[in-house]
Amino acid sequence: MTNSTAARSSYLMRAGLVRNVRSGEHLTTFVVSGVATVLVTRLILSLSGYPQIGGKGLHIAHVLPGGLLMLIAISLLLGYVGPVVRPAAATVGGIGFGLFIDEVGKFVTSDNNYFYKPTAAIVYIVFVLIVLGFRFLTTRRPIDPREELANVIDHAVEGVAGGLSRRRRAEASELLRAVPPQVQGRRETRELLAACPADEVELAAPVDAAWQALQRAFERLATHPKAPRIAVAVLVLQVVAALVIAIVVGDGLNHLPVLGVTAGSLLSATFTMRGALALRKGNRARAVRLFELAVLVSLLMTQVFQFAATQFAAAGGMLLDLVMLGLLRAERDRMQRELDKSARP
């Protein structure tokens, strides 16, 4: 960490801006909930013939329950301390935001057109900007050990009042082990955790359970002997499929979104081929990085134009990209753990 980065980190922490070590999980929960809500809402409305709730000149748009759900999420975050409430708030807030952003066509057109064709691309770009902006704010500098300690104390806050279950105590202890012994307050935090009474009563955490199950599934799939060859095949197939769908739906290569899909697909194909060559040479780490780049190009470039060309029909390709990204990052994390283990004396 450079001196300027360390000074900025110290200033932000002194100002009370301490980052949550699980912020990435909460952001993912928010985005997945939001995207799923948009897709499910569009599907339900399409199957039901786009009914209108109201009558006598009134129409209750689903942006209203969306705003109510976002208010509930904010109220949860403002009203309760500790980490327990955040997964629920991220889920409820994501559903509310999905209901809100689904009606963006009405907000940007003079005739309140819900079926405005660029809506799908606008919604996708909004979620991409949320992810990129959040990652810029939270990952441009490493987590400070004092921030890790603050996250441990965050667990202890709920434990002092209501006790800690074995699972939550284990989570806090794992975080504490990552804090160097010389960090001021570490010993007192360990004693505070030890003083928290045991209590196995805790709120149901379906979001946490779902993410843990998903991580285990990704790790099992990523370590399968045939995983590398399947990854190459899927990436190549997706490039071809994206081009075919965009050309067929977009009326040929003269359509700007189709040109964007073509450029993005060719770039993804380049990274995929380079990754396949690295894999053949036995450089698995480099291959995983190149495959990740191929998927990121697809998510951040190809899919933008794909949504513009085919609207919500592009959702399948986006979901496949997200699954591939999860698998690749699970493999990258596994290799990093093995590298760290081999580096220990």
QUIQUIQUI-V726370 format. One record per helix or strand of 2 or more residues. SS is the DSSP state (helix for helix, strand for strand). FROM is the first residue (numbers start at 1). LEN is the number of residues. Records with the same first field share a line. If there is no record, write none. Layout:
# QUIQUIQUI-V726370
SS: FROM-LEN / FROM-LEN
This chain:
# QUIQUIQUI-V726370
helix: 3-12 / 23-25 / 62-18 / 84-18 / 104-5 / 119-21 / 145-18 / 166-12 / 186-10 / 206-17 / 227-23 / 256-25 / 284-60
strand: 54-2 / 58-2
